[in-house]
Amino acid sequence: MKRRPVYTHAQMKRLVAPETVAIIGLSKNGKSFGARTAANLAGFTGRVFGVNPGGGTIHGVDCFASI
């Protein structure tokens, strides 16, 4: 089996230090996975966007109706 090349530093940085995060399925339910994720990202300095069919702003996160 042929081995895949090792990831570069730039490729790994995109994964562990992203500039933008999308929360797919962000919901108004405060106990949902998306709401908890938004709360955990409170100190994140990059851009955070939510995806919810209703759009608008949920838990302080601007949402798009679809990706």
C-alpha positions as CSV (number, residue, x, y, z in Angstrom):
1,M,0.0,0.0,0.0
2,K,1.3,3.4,-1.0
3,R,1.6,5.9,1.9
4,R,0.1,9.3,1.7
5,P,2.6,12.2,2.1
6,V,2.8,13.9,5.5
7,Y,0.7,17.1,5.9
8,T,2.5,20.4,5.6
9,H,2.6,22.9,8.4
10,A,0.2,25.2,6.5
11,Q,-2.2,22.4,6.0
12,M,-2.2,21.5,9.7
13,K,-2.5,25.2,10.7
14,R,-5.8,25.4,8.9
15,L,-7.1,22.5,11.0
16,V,-5.8,23.5,14.5
17,A,-5.8,27.3,14.1
18,P,-8.7,28.2,11.7
19,E,-9.5,31.8,10.8
20,T,-13.2,31.1,10.3
21,V,-15.6,28.5,11.8
22,A,-19.1,27.5,10.6
23,I,-21.5,25.9,13.0
24,I,-23.8,23.8,10.9
25,G,-27.2,23.3,12.4
26,L,-27.1,26.1,15.0
27,S,-30.4,26.1,16.8
28,K,-32.2,28.4,19.2
29,N,-32.4,25.5,21.7
30,G,-29.8,26.5,24.3
31,K,-29.0,22.8,25.1
32,S,-28.3,21.8,21.5
33,F,-24.9,20.8,20.3
34,G,-24.7,23.9,18.1
35,A,-25.5,26.2,21.0
36,R,-22.9,24.6,23.2
37,T,-20.4,24.9,20.3
38,A,-21.2,28.6,20.0
39,A,-20.6,29.1,23.7
40,N,-17.3,27.2,23.6
41,L,-16.2,29.5,20.7
42,A,-16.9,32.7,22.8
43,G,-13.2,33.5,23.1
44,F,-12.4,32.6,19.5
45,T,-10.9,35.6,17.7
46,G,-11.7,34.5,14.2
47,R,-15.0,34.7,12.3
48,V,-17.9,32.5,13.4
49,F,-20.9,31.8,11.2
50,G,-24.0,29.7,11.9
51,V,-26.1,27.7,9.4
52,N,-29.8,27.5,10.2
53,P,-32.7,27.4,7.7
54,G,-34.2,30.5,9.3
55,G,-31.1,32.6,9.0
56,G,-30.9,35.6,11.3
57,T,-28.8,35.8,14.5
58,I,-28.8,32.9,17.0
59,H,-26.8,33.0,20.3
60,G,-25.1,36.1,19.0
61,V,-23.9,34.3,15.8
62,D,-24.9,35.6,12.4
63,C,-26.6,32.7,10.5
64,F,-27.0,31.8,6.9
65,A,-30.0,29.7,5.7
66,S,-27.7,27.3,3.8
67,I,-24.1,26.7,3.0
